[in-house]
């Protein structure tokens, strides 16, 4: 996995290294984002505070970003296995 003599953090951060683990980190962040979207949109439906609606949009953008990152890591992982 890692070659001796090199900084393991530098190698970890390189593309195509431990993509399954990196993808799982993004899954965790995406899950938190989904929870935040649900809370803020639900609270907005009850209280109609504009900031809650904006928070929901911002967290929705986070969820979209994380889904894109997850798909990239999955594609890289599949490419490495073949």
N, C-alpha and C positions, 0 to 999 in steps of 0.2 A: 504494500500500500504506500508507505512513505519510504523514501530512500534515505540512507544514513548520511549525515553530514549537512543536511538541509534543515532549515527551520520548519518544524511540523505545522505551525500555524500558517506560514506562507504556502505550504503545499496544500493544506486543507482549503484555503481560500481560492486555490486555482480551480479553473473550470474542469469538470469531469472527475473531481475527487469527492467521494462520499455523497453522491447526489441523492441517494435515498434519505440519508440523514438530513441533508439540507432541505429536501422536500417536506420532511416531517416537521421541521421547524416552521416552515411556511404554512403547513396544515394547522398547526397550533395557533399561529397568528391569525389565520383566516377564521378559525373557530371563534376566537375572541372578537374579531370584527363582526361576525354574524350576530353574536350575542349583543354587541353594542348597537348594531342596526336595529335589531328587534326591540331592544329597550327604548331607544330614542324615538323610533317611529310609533311604538305603542304609547309612550308618554305624550308625544305630540298629538296623537288622536284624541287623548283625553284632555290635555291642557292647552293645546293650540299655541304653544310658545314657539316663535320662529326659530330660536336657537336649537330647539330639539329637532326640528325638520332639517336644519343645516347640518347638525351633527350626524343625522341619519344619512344624508348625502355624502358627507365626508367619509364616514365609516363604510358606506357602500363602495366608494372609490378604493378604499383599503382592501376590501374583500375582492374586488375585481383585480387589483394589482397582485394580490396573493395568489389568486387562481391562475393568473398568467405565469407567475413564478413557479407554482407547483407543476404546471404543464411542461414548462421548460426543463425542470429537473427530471420529470418522468421521461421525456423524450431523450434526454442525454443518457439516462440510465439504461434505457432500452437499446440505444445506439451502441453503448459500451459493451453490453452483453452479447451482441451479435457479431 
